[in-house]
Amino acid sequence: MRLLPLAAVLLCVSLPTTAQDAGALDVDALAGPVDARVVEWRRDIHQHPELGNREFRTAGLVAEHLEALGLEVRTGIAHTGVVGILRGGAGEGPKIALRADMDALPVTERTGLPFASTVTTEYRGQTTGVMHACGHDAHTAILMGVAEALAGVREQLAGEVMFIFQPAEEGPPEGEEGGASLMLDEGLFADFQPEAVLGLHVIAGIASDTIATRPGPFMAASDRFSITVKGRQAHGSRPWSGVDPIVAAADIVMTAQTLVSRQAELTRAPVVLTFGAFNGGIRNNIIPDEVELIGTIRSFEPDMREKLFEGLRRVAENVAAAHGATVEHAIPAEAGNPVVRNDEDLLSRVKPSLERVAGAGKVIEIDPITGAEDFAEFGAHAPALFFFVGATPPGADMAAVASNHSPEFDVDEAALPLGTRAMLQAALDLLDAGASQ
């Protein structure tokens, strides 16, 4: 964990400064005046996290800022989403969209930061802390800074920019819809069809002076599942008088691991099957009636995805039956996120922009990762590009740092100016290239 005063944060970031082709606009000159505010916004949002579809304070902060910049602002899309449109004053040009997510996670923070979250809530019947354990506070602050920088030079821009502040990327509450898919269903692009959509994500384990991405499949498809194992309640001293769903559920969890280790063609593409919760029982000497299992499946190939669904259904039903139990399952529980696929042409156009702000050798290509992002939904409607900005101080032991979704996760604030400049430079270059065609 590294926390520096604002002035030190800004001084420690050494980014190349060069005048750009986009109307002779210099990104460092545009971003410099907003750097301190980006850090302040990030700390404020971090201290006041909100779960998906409940980002009321965050959405209000964003909307107020965009309105003050003179953007056309729409609120309440997909419950709490905010969209701002900036129209350039230099004539016709391309339409591009820039996206940030706003929601936090049900995680109790253990960073020790002076602006650490102390928020608690009820989640799935349990009291838990709420924390920006994935960095969405940084994403929101960065895009607010990019909006301010671009708004300050709107008369020199040809084209239009949509700023998408998305709720519920981590998933909406059970029984609700939300996220990118709901924004699209509610007409996000109905009157504004972008020619490119860009998004970024801060990530632990990569140095905060480095940007990482790749062409084609970048992040996995993700699907949630639930399995309820139904037995027959009995006294713990007389298990033969009932049907023990705990033992049956444990057998399902263990047997399901062979779907990956023995049935998935892993040399072709990775798949992951993870059980995230095992809930059942209330007392030491009572065998309960039922046990609930929930988890996630990650995949890159559609046929392998379907095979894993089928295999998990088969394991759940047959293993339960072997114990005399039954199951009710939702495999998958709902429509999941598709694979995040970076448009190769768009990446080839934007990569020089990223290299311009990060410096030589600081834009790297990485292997596909089994994390998932509903940013993938935007890629079904327009060429899309997603990239990572490192969140760990250079020189740190990358294997030992707390990962995203950890209660100890923290963002090296040197990542914020780099993220702001990367998104700003890419936007300016796309607008300039489109206007000159």
C-alpha positions in Angstrom: 0.0 0.0 0.0 1.3 3.4 -0.9 -0.4 6.6 0.0 1.1 10.0 -0.9 -0.1 13.6 -0.5 -1.7 14.9 -3.7 1.3 17.0 -4.6 3.6 14.0 -4.3 1.3 11.9 -6.4 1.5 14.4 -9.2 5.2 14.9 -8.9 6.0 11.2 -8.9 4.3 10.6 -12.2 6.8 11.0 -15.1 4.9 10.9 -18.3 6.1 12.0 -21.7 4.8 15.3 -22.9 4.4 15.9 -26.6 2.1 18.1 -28.7 -0.4 15.9 -30.5 -1.9 15.9 -34.0 -5.4 16.4 -32.8 -5.7 20.2 -33.4 -2.2 20.7 -31.8 -3.7 19.8 -28.4 -1.2 18.6 -25.9 -2.6 15.8 -23.6 -0.3 16.6 -20.7 -1.3 20.3 -20.8 -5.0 19.2 -20.9 -4.8 16.6 -18.1 -2.5 18.4 -15.8 -5.1 20.8 -14.4 -7.5 17.9 -13.6 -5.0 15.5 -12.0 -5.5 16.7 -8.4 -9.3 16.6 -8.8 -9.2 13.0 -10.2 -7.3 11.9 -7.1 -9.8 13.8 -4.8 -12.8 12.3 -6.6 -11.3 8.8 -6.4 -10.7 9.1 -2.6 -14.2 10.5 -2.0 -15.9 7.8 -4.1 -13.7 5.2 -2.4 -14.9 6.4 1.0 -18.5 6.2 0.0 -18.9 3.0 -2.0 -22.3 1.7 -3.2 -23.4 -1.6 -4.6 -24.8 -2.3 -8.0 -28.1 -0.5 -8.8 -27.7 1.5 -5.6 -25.0 4.0 -6.8 -27.2 7.0 -5.9 -24.5 9.3 -4.4 -22.0 8.4 -7.0 -24.4 9.0 -9.8 -25.4 12.3 -8.3 -21.7 13.4 -8.1 -21.1 12.4 -11.7 -24.3 14.0 -13.1 -23.6 17.3 -11.3 -20.1 17.4 -12.7 -21.2 16.7 -16.3 -24.0 19.3 -16.1 -21.5 21.8 -14.8 -19.3 21.1 -17.9 -22.3 21.9 -20.1 -22.8 18.4 -21.4 -26.1 16.9 -22.4 -26.8 14.7 -19.5 -29.2 11.8 -19.1 -29.7 10.1 -15.7 -31.6 7.1 -14.4 -30.7 4.8 -17.3 -30.4 1.2 -16.0 -31.5 2.5 -12.6 -28.6 4.7 -11.7 -26.5 5.1 -14.9 -25.4 8.5 -16.1 -24.6 9.4 -19.7 -23.2 12.7 -20.9 -22.7 13.8 -24.5 -20.2 16.3 -25.6 -20.6 17.8 -29.1 -17.5 19.2 -30.7 -17.7 22.7 -32.2 -15.3 22.1 -35.1 -17.7 20.4 -37.5 -18.7 16.9 -38.3 -16.6 14.0 -37.0 -16.8 10.5 -35.6 -18.9 9.5 -32.6 -17.0 7.6 -29.9 -18.0 6.3 -26.4 -15.9 6.1 -23.3 -17.1 4.0 -20.4 -16.5 3.7 -16.6 -18.2 1.5 -14.1 -19.3 2.9 -10.7 -20.3 0.0 -8.4 -18.5 -1.5 -5.4 -18.4 -4.9 -3.9 -19.7 -6.6 -0.7 -16.2 -6.7 0.9 -15.1 -5.4 4.3 -12.1 -3.2 3.7 -8.8 -3.9 5.4 -6.5 -1.4 3.7 -6.0 1.0 6.6 -6.3 4.0 4.2 -7.3 7.3 5.8 -10.2 7.3 3.3 -11.1 3.6 3.8 -14.8 2.7 3.6 -16.7 2.1 6.8 -20.0 1.4 5.0 -21.9 -1.7 5.8 -25.0 -3.3 4.3 -27.1 -6.4 4.1 -26.2 -8.7 1.3 -27.7 -12.1 0.7 -29.0 -12.0 4.3 -25.6 -11.3 5.8 -24.1 -8.0 7.2 -21.0 -7.1 5.2 -18.8 -4.1 4.5 -18.9 -2.4 1.2 -15.7 -1.5 -0.6 -14.3 -0.4 -3.9 -12.2 -3.6 -4.0 -12.0 -3.7 -7.8 -11.0 -0.1 -8.6 -14.3 1.3 -10.1 -13.8 4.4 -7.9 -10.6 5.0 -10.0 -12.4 4.4 -13.3 -15.2 6.8 -12.4 -12.8 9.5 -11.3 -10.6 9.1 -14.4 -13.6 9.5 -16.8 -14.8 12.5 -14.9 -11.3 14.0 -15.5 -11.3 13.1 -19.2 -14.8 14.7 -19.5 -13.5 17.9 -18.0 -10.4 18.0 -20.1 -12.3 17.5 -23.4 -15.1 19.9 -22.4 -12.4 22.6 -22.0 -11.5 22.3 -25.7 -14.8 21.3 -27.2 -14.7 24.1 -29.8 -11.5 22.6 -31.3 -13.0 19.1 -31.5 -14.8 17.6 -34.5 -17.2 14.9 -33.6 -19.1 13.8 -30.5 -18.1 11.9 -27.3 -20.5 9.9 -25.1 -19.4 9.4 -21.5 -21.0 6.3 -20.1 -21.0 5.9 -16.3 -22.4 2.4 -15.8 -23.9 0.8 -12.7 -23.9 -2.8 -11.6 -20.9 -4.1 -13.6 -20.3 -6.6 -10.8 -23.9 -7.8 -11.3 -27.3 -6.5 -10.1 -28.9 -7.7 -6.9 -30.7 -11.0 -7.1 -34.1 -10.6 -8.9 -33.1 -7.3 -10.6 -31.7 -6.4 -14.0 -28.8 -4.1 -14.5 -25.4 -3.3 -15.9 -24.4 -2.8 -19.5 -27.0 -5.0 -21.0 -29.8 -3.0 -19.4 -28.3 0.3 -20.5 -28.4 -1.0 -24.0 -31.9 -2.4 -23.7 -33.0 1.0 -22.5 -31.7 2.7 -25.6 -28.2 3.8 -24.8 -27.2 3.7 -28.5 -30.6 4.4 -29.9 -29.8 8.0 -30.9 -26.0 7.8 -30.7 -24.3 5.0 -32.6 -20.6 5.1 -31.7 -17.9 4.1 -34.1 -15.7 3.0 -31.2 -16.2 2.2 -27.5 -13.2 2.4 -25.1 -13.0 1.2 -21.5 -10.2 0.7 -19.0 -9.6 -1.1 -15.8 -7.0 -0.7 -13.1 -5.5 -4.0 -12.1 -3.2 -5.3 -9.4 0.0 -7.2 -10.3 0.9 -4.8 -13.2 3.1 -1.8 -12.5 1.3 1.6 -12.4 3.5 2.9 -15.3 2.3 0.2 -17.6 -0.8 -0.4 -19.8 -1.7 -4.0 -20.8 -4.1 -5.3 -23.4 -4.3 -7.8 -26.3 -6.2 -8.2 -29.6 -9.1 -10.6 -29.9 -10.3 -12.6 -26.8 -9.1 -10.7 -23.8 -11.4 -11.6 -20.8 -13.5 -14.6 -20.3 -17.3 -15.2 -20.6 -18.8 -15.5 -17.1 -21.9 -17.3 -15.9 -23.4 -17.7 -12.5 -25.1 -20.9 -11.3 -27.0 -22.0 -8.3 -27.7 -25.6 -7.0 -30.1 -26.4 -4.2 -29.5 -29.9 -2.8 -32.6 -31.2 -1.0 -32.4 -34.0 1.6 -34.5 -34.9 4.6 -33.9 -33.4 8.0 -32.8 -35.6 10.8 -31.1 -35.7 14.2 -27.4 -35.5 13.9 -27.0 -38.6 16.0 -29.2 -40.6 13.5 -28.1 -39.8 10.0 -29.6 -43.0 8.6 -33.1 -41.7 9.5 -32.7 -38.8 7.0 -30.9 -37.8 3.8 -27.9 -35.6 4.4 -27.7 -32.8 1.9 -24.4 -31.5 3.3 -22.6 -34.7 2.3 -24.3 -34.8 -1.0 -23.4 -31.2 -1.7 -19.8 -31.7 -0.7 -19.6 -34.7 -3.1 -21.1 -32.5 -5.9 -18.4 -29.8 -5.3 -15.6 -32.3 -5.4 -16.9 -34.3 -8.4 -17.5 -31.2 -10.4 -13.8 -30.5 -10.3 -13.3 -33.3 -12.8 -15.3 -31.4 -15.4 -12.3 -29.1 -15.7 -9.5 -31.5 -14.9 -10.7 -34.5 -16.9 -13.3 -33.4 -19.4 -12.4 -29.9 -20.6 -9.9 -29.6 -23.5 -7.6 -27.2 -21.7 -5.0 -27.2 -24.4 -7.6 -25.4 -26.6 -8.8 -22.8 -24.1 -9.0 -22.4 -20.4 -12.2 -22.9 -18.4 -12.8 -22.3 -14.7 -15.5 -23.7 -12.4 -15.6 -22.2 -8.9 -18.0 -22.6 -6.0 -18.3 -19.4 -4.1 -20.7 -20.2 -1.4 -21.9 -23.4 0.4 -24.8 -22.6 2.7 -26.8 -25.0 4.8 -27.6 -26.0 8.4 -27.9 -24.0 11.6 -27.0 -26.3 14.5 -24.3 -28.8 15.3 -26.7 -31.8 15.8 -29.3 -31.2 13.1 -28.9 -32.5 9.6 -30.7 -29.8 7.5 -33.3 -30.2 4.8 -31.2 -28.5 2.1 -27.9 -26.9 1.1 -27.4 -24.0 -1.3 -24.4 -23.9 -3.7 -23.6 -20.9 -5.8 -20.6 -20.3 -8.1 -19.2 -19.1 -11.4 -18.1 -20.6 -14.7 -15.5 -18.9 -16.9 -14.8 -19.8 -20.5 -13.6 -18.6 -23.9 -15.2 -20.9 -26.4 -19.0 -21.2 -26.8 -19.1 -25.0 -27.2 -16.8 -25.5 -24.2 -19.1 -23.2 -22.2 -22.2 -25.3 -23.1 -20.4 -28.5 -22.4 -19.5 -27.3 -18.9 -23.2 -26.3 -18.3 -24.3 -29.8 -19.4 -21.6 -31.5 -17.3 -22.5 -29.6 -14.1 -26.2 -30.3 -14.5 -25.3 -34.0 -14.9 -23.0 -34.1 -11.9 -25.5 -32.3 -9.7 -28.4 -34.5 -10.6 -26.6 -37.9 -10.5 -24.4 -37.3 -7.5 -27.4 -36.1 -5.5 -29.3 -39.1 -6.6 -26.5 -41.4 -5.5 -27.0 -40.0 -2.0 -30.8 -40.3 -2.1 -31.1 -36.5 -2.5 -32.6 -34.3 -5.2 -31.5 -31.0 -6.7 -33.0 -27.9 -8.1 -30.6 -25.9 -10.2 -30.2 -22.9 -12.4 -27.1 -23.7 -14.6 -26.6 -21.0 -15.7 -28.7 -18.8 -13.4 -29.2 -16.1 -16.1 -27.6 -14.8 -19.3 -24.0 -14.2 -18.4 -21.3 -11.9 -19.8 -19.9 -12.8 -23.2 -16.2 -12.8 -23.9 -14.5 -9.4 -24.0 -13.1 -9.3 -27.5 -10.9 -6.4 -28.5 -11.4 -5.3 -32.1 -8.1 -5.8 -33.8 -8.4 -2.8 -36.1 -9.4 -0.5 -33.3 -6.5 -1.7 -31.2 -4.0 -1.1 -34.0 -5.3 2.5 -34.2 -5.3 3.2 -30.5 -2.1 1.4 -29.5 0.1 4.3 -30.7 -2.0 6.7 -28.6 -1.4 4.5 -25.5 2.3 4.2 -26.3 2.5 8.0 -26.7 1.4 8.6 -23.1 2.9 5.5 -21.4 6.3 5.6 -23.1 8.4 3.0 -25.0 7.9 -0.5 -23.9 5.1 0.3 -21.5 2.2 -0.9 -23.5 2.4 -4.7 -23.3 0.4 -7.6 -24.6 -0.7 -10.2 -22.1 -2.4 -13.6 -22.2 -6.2 -13.8 -22.0 -7.4 -13.7 -18.4 -10.3 -15.5 -16.8 -11.7 -12.4 -15.2 -14.8 -11.1 -16.8 -16.4 -7.8 -17.7 -19.8 -6.8 -18.9 -18.0 -4.2 -21.1 -18.3 -7.1 -23.6 -21.9 -6.2 -24.1 -20.9 -2.9 -25.8 -18.7 -4.9 -28.2 -21.8 -6.4 -29.8 -22.9 -3.0 -30.9 -19.7 -1.2 -31.9 -16.0 -1.9 -32.3 -14.7 -2.0 -28.7 -11.3 -1.9 -27.0 -10.6 -2.6 -23.3 -7.2 -2.2 -21.6 -5.7 -2.4 -18.2 -3.8 0.2 -16.3 -1.4 -1.2 -13.7 -2.3 -0.4 -10.1 0.8 -1.6 -8.3 3.9 0.5 -7.6 6.8 -0.4 -9.9 9.3 -2.5 -8.1 6.8 -4.3 -5.9 6.6 -8.0 -5.7 3.7 -8.5 -8.2 3.0 -12.0 -7.1 2.5 -10.9 -3.4 0.2 -7.8 -3.8 -3.4 -8.0 -2.9 -5.5 -8.7 -6.0 -8.7 -7.0 -7.2 -11.6 -8.1 -5.0 -9.4 -8.5 -2.0 -10.1 -6.5 1.2 -6.5 -5.3 1.0 -6.7 -4.2 -2.6 -5.4 -0.6 -3.2 -4.7 1.5 -6.2 -1.3 3.1 -6.5 -2.5 6.7 -7.3 0.2 7.1 -9.9 -2.1 5.0 -12.0 -4.7 7.8 -12.1 -2.8 10.3 -14.3 -1.7 7.6 -16.6 -5.3 6.3 -17.0 -6.6 9.8 -17.6 -4.0 10.6 -20.2 -4.4 7.2 -22.0 -8.2 7.6 -22.4 -7.8 11.3 -23.3 -5.1 10.7 -25.9 -7.0 7.8 -27.5 -10.2 9.9 -27.7 -8.4 12.9 -29.3 -6.6 10.7 -31.8 -9.8 8.9 -32.8 -11.7 12.1 -33.2 -8.9 13.7 -35.2 -8.4 10.6 -37.4 -12.1 10.4 -38.1 -12.5 14.1 -38.9 -9.5 14.1 -41.4 -10.9 11.2 -43.4 
